[in-house]
């Protein structure tokens, strides 16, 4: 409840400063609209904004799901295979030399103006942080634990799934935290380069027609969406951290354990 | 448990060409407690790792054989200074870890009986984060026993415990590991005097057997022969260090 109060206070202060700047500077509404005007536009154009928000949310969520799965699968593959580390790791590092944003026009050219190019853009943006963080976690296991597993006659596969994987969950949480913040950026960049729907498209359209209040309304919706995603992933990452630290009741039961 | 074998280790160990120890000769008696006593960094744990078949970061030239002529692999259980409990598993999950790591179905009844033996029957479903240091080390002991291996290697497993818990754990381990060939690495002369059927003093390059009291294990800490042995070991240790 106290936290909710803090959030409310921050919003009130931010809007207050915004209104103050508008009053003091006297800038015209087509440069910086007042908060009340933006709120009015947000309400009046709610159906239009909602329709475009749905498109952006779809791109972000599908991109997040596919990018996270792909990143996790790559990290597990890297941790489990020496050959994969030799082949994929250098490619992964080299791929970061190409700015992902620069690929947006090419993706639009190849995949068209629809959802596909934005989803791929989102996947490309989040793939590296997820892969890199999770692989790092899978590689950093206490050497003593590996010695113990060796003496117990554990197979590499069991070490990966029963020791490395649970140990690496907090690192995966860190990667996903970044991914959830980056994902909307990927979708919006994709929409700016070429789209017929989505918040990024609507912002460009509003900008071209000097409807700055609509542009700000889209911006607010986008910020709320990102904060919401951050809240969801923060809670999930905290759960993963607590699971690995053993500070929550949930635990993995040994095979054949009686309830 | 199969009959516990004796172990013979002969050889020299080098790290990056520099000799860590050797040539040494060590005969560990079957079915008893042997202690390697020495200061930090002389290579006590390396001997233990060599017997366990774990990487040592160096090169060993020599041989490690068992008295029954069979390979030691899969007949060794290992317990380290750190309890190495997995925080996301509860006590039962940690005790049955070996079977889980081998992809086998664990014997839950046996695990429960061992947990009972180490006095943790009321803590079966608890996570390590909620247990004290002594309790965690008892879980590690139950996990070691669950492996049911004839050779048990203990790498300073009681050194992080307070005096009371250490004495309790020494007594408990001596009781439950009865019949196993146990090799204990320690830097505490008192512990060696209390637990060793055989005691080896490890110095900069050599390993020499020391005399031990004729009394059976586990020796009383206040008994004159235990105190005498402890004093002799400490004196030998100090003369090597200085």
Interface residues (C-beta under 8 A of the other chain):
Chain A: X142 X144 X145 X147 X148 X149 X150 X151 X152 X153 X154 X155 X158 X159 X162 X163 X166 X243 X244 X245 X246 X247 X251 X252 X253 X254 X255 X256 X257 X258
Chain B: X49 X52 X53 X54 X74 X76 X77 X78 X80 X82 X84 X86 X87 X88 X89 X90 X92 X93 X96 X97 X98 X99 X100 X101 X102 X103 X104 X105 X106 X108 X111 X127 X128 X129 X147 X153
